[in-house]
Amino acid sequence: MENLQIRLPDDEISEMEELIEILHMTKSEVARNALHEGIKVLKLEIAQKKYLSNEFTLCRAAEFADVSIQEMADYLGKREIPFFKYSESELEKDTRKAKKWLKS
């Protein structure tokens, strides 16, 4: 393990001290947990942006964020981002098929 020194504003120190008391953890444990969760959130946000810009597939976004494909799909779904790609040509093709089925 490596040491990391950071400076925090007084309000964040107060919040941290409150968590230390509530969770019965050390300052280092609370800081490590906060950092771990923050990194998770940042990776999910980056994965989402890269997915939306078509730099990542759903599978690659999940891999980058270190979550399952289902978890990535759920994350995107909660943000009303479709987790599947459906091209315009596929839509037109399926629309033609559906119209034929309805006529039958």
Secondary structure, DSSP 4 states (H G I P E B T S, - for coil): ---------HHHHHHHHHHHHHHT--HHHHHHHHHHHHHHHHHHHHHHHHHHTTSS-HHHHHHHHTS-HHHHHHHHHHTT--SS---HHHHHHHHHHHHHHHH-
